[in-house]
Amino acid sequence: MSSSEVSPGGEVSVAGPGVLANRARPTAGWSLLWSELWVLFRRWRIWAMLAALAAVPILIAVAVRVRGGPPSGRGPAFLDQITANGLFVGFTAMVVCVPLFLPLTIGVVAGDTIAGEASHGTLRYLVIAPAGRVRLLVVKYVGAAVFSVVGTIVVIIAGSAIGAVLFPVGPVTLLSGSVVSVGDAFVRLLIIAAYVSVSLLGLCAIGLFLSTLTDVPVGAMAATIVLSVVSQVLDELPQLDALHPWLFSHYWLGFADILRQPISWDSFGSNALLQLGYVAVFGALAIGRFTTKDILS
């Protein structure tokens, strides 16, 4: 492997190995994006994390099937409704996954975006013109965002499938007291998946920025995950009420509004606006850091 330095302008003096050079050549953003998604979803660790996410609703359903449902009001939201309607497995699994499991996987993927390439010695080949550094950052961010969408859908589908296998499935009673059909309930599950995916966009941007600060992906992963935990802890402190609306995790569990009739979109809109702000701020920080960084690996 040749050893050459990449300047902030993106120029190199020596071409890399054939495979890496080919990966750096696409002139269209779509080509680079499809290449990134192809590489991302070929990794075993990605499939292992998706399998772990799918295992969460399966474990919940099996535990309830074997031990029976808890008393009303005990355990995660909707847990006591599972024995009456298997669709509530998906709702319960999402409540369980949003605070920890989904941020954990997003932290791994987003923290690895740039630092992972640097640690493997491939980053300098990816920033060769005409790929460009900004385009590379955008593609890496989109890859992390796509994973967040896939992860939430996996939880929903696995929960709905295992719920239908182990429990009866029928019309769902919403939080507002209205009863909707199975089809309507499943559509609401998909809307919840979209809500959660939007909720994780800010964390993806934070992870991308942290990944530009180091060549050690584990450090960026750990920092992203820790920040997600810190944000949720701060959101639970009543002394910091004024800060809560600005925390990127503040609306993570606000999807309960989707389980009302009619659907209340206020939380969805506020959440999307907040995440857009985080994407803009940390995206700009990532661009500012990455476009001026000397890349040696």
Secondary structure, 3 states (H helix, E strand, C coil): CCCCCECCCCCCCCCCCHHHHHHHCCCCHHHHHHHHHHHHCCCHHHHHHHHHHHHHHHHHHHHHHHHCCCCCCCCCCCHHHCCCCCCHHHHHHHHHHHHHHHHHHHHHHHHCCCHHHHHCCCHHHHCCCCCCHHHHHHHHHHHHHHHHHHHHHHHHHHHHHHHHHHCCCCCEECCCCCEECHHHHHHHHHHHHHHHHHHCHHHHHHHHHHHCCCCCHHHHHHHHHHHHHHHHHHHCCHHHCCCHHHCCCCCCCHHHHHHCCCCCCHHHHHHHHHHHHHHHHHHHHHHHHHCCCCECC
